[in-house]
Amino acid sequence: MKTVLTIAGSDCSGGAGIQADLKTMLANGVYGMSAITALTAQNTTGVYGILEVSPEFLASQLDCVFQDIRPDAVKTGMVGSSALIRVIGEKLKEYKADNLVVDPVMVSTSGSRLLREDAVEALTSVLLPMAAVITPNIPEAEVLSGMEIHTPEDMERAAERIYETYGCAVLCKGGHSIQDANDLLFDGRERTWFQGKRIENPNTHGTGCTLSSAIASGLAKELTLKEAVRNAKEYISGALAAGLDLGAGSGPLDHGFAMRNR
């Protein structure tokens, strides 16, 4: 079985963060491991408290994983400080980690700010240049590209600008404000649109975590980036279309759904 490591925060409600990541990895047929960057007090309505781990403890977690069960892919999620981001970068370089998927978590689905301003520079200078792909939503892509995004053409320009600046493939997610839920993948050579229909399901807590974890799972299984994104997109769209209640903590990771789609 292929292995995937998630480096992210813990969500006590089970719908996002490492809990969502590990459930997604299991459903996608890989062995999931985690290094926790922070404990959070949150649920589907908001984030009410964040308690970060120390850089030393995060480094110890990463050493324990890489020295025993080497991951075939790594996914990063919520990392709230520059010190933690730099530790992650150092350890990923030390162990020559493969298939890094960076979900540049800056703002939660409910609108809570999760990345401090001083950490943005560390994220962009340390992690993004190491990534196989990054998965920003529209607000995050605006920050990374330095431009406003209102149309699909804007998404294309922003993705190209992000690639030119940081040298990593970009999956720009259109679900926040662009028509339907079409996502754009730009790998430096071509643009690939993944069509999606906006699904009327108010329970979208944790969908960003789930999508990036599904992509990492695909890369670990040696799929191409396009294949990994396509599979991940189908997985999350199918979950939302099934009307699964993310607010109840199952999210798109509901065990029944996972078993029906293995």
PyMOL commands that set and color helices and strands:
alter all, ss='L'
color gray80, all
select helices_A, chain A and resi 17-27+55-66+82-94+117-130+138-145+152-166+207-220+225-241+246-248+251-253+255-260
alter helices_A, ss='H'
color red, helices_A
select strands_A, chain A and resi 3-11+31-43+46-52+73-76+100-102+133-134+169-172+183-186+191-194
alter strands_A, ss='S'
color yellow, strands_A
deselect
rebuild
show_as cartoon
